Amino acid sequence: MPTVNASKAYHAAQTSIEKGLLDQAHEQLKEAVYLYGRVCDDLHPGAGYCHSLLAKVALLQEKTAEERLTQVQEPMGRPSLKLIQEADTCWNSTYNMLQHVYDLREPLGAALAGLHPDITPLSSEQYDIIADCLKVLSPFNDATVELSEEKRVSGSKVIPLLSMLHHALEEEDLGMVQTPESTAMADSLRSQLREKLSALQPMSVMSLATLLDPRFKKIGFFSPNKAADAEKRLISECAAVIRNYASSSSSQPHISEASQPVTQGSKLWHRLDTTIL
């Protein structure tokens, strides 16, 4: 009997597809797959047909939803945008995905209302959470984009970059972040940044690289005390080199020209630039 019922559900799904009732066909095919699974494996011809047709219906539903989203945006006078999917290997793809969901919230709601899918639309409270989380994550996205575009990334930029991210989370515009979820996210990120900075600033390799970089020097440090420690360490190492090579002639120190802004059009480095220039 289950096989007979599965066949009936399968043929009913075919009829629904001919009538253009994709949602109904999708449910009928899921029922047929379930019934076939109770009495046989996926190698059964009927089960194979069901799985194949189910995949095709799912693809048609996806295309229909995408076309519907495009159609809904036209009367609104909006540019035609699509939703994007996050990738496990790139964290800011999640940021871009959420940004598209938030930007398309109105046409997305209208498209879902016209398709009647088994998807619960996001509530206004959930969109508020997304908006606040995007504010919190925006400086991190700027930092990721900036580093990914550089051909030669220097270790001297690590401490200043983390410092600017921490300052960005303290800026006044984040005072408007009010949802508990986004506030907790900002607090957690600040805490993690402080831990990273506490571990990196005492490291000679990182601190001396920052100190010797004409773009940052002591201003690139999060803690003035750590900058002073790095300066003392540099003086000590230079004195040791001079003592070891006292007989050799020392070259004149190179005087760097005025520092150039490192913002690259982003607000991430604004605090450091205004301090230097």
Secondary structure, DSSP 8 states (H G I E B T S, - for coil): -HHHHHHHHHHHHHHHHHTT-HHHHHHHHHHHHHHHHHHS-TTSHHHHHHHHHHHHHHHHHHHHHHHHHHHHHTTTT---------BTTBTHHHHHHHHHHHHTHHHHHHHHHHH--S-----HHHHHHHHHHHHHHHHHHHHHHHHHH-SS--GGGHHHHHHHHHHHHHSGGGGG--SHHHHHHHHHHHHHHHHHHHHHTT-HHHHHHHHH-TTTGGGG-S-HHHHHHHHHHHHHHHHHHHHHTTTS---------------TT-GGGHHHHHHH-
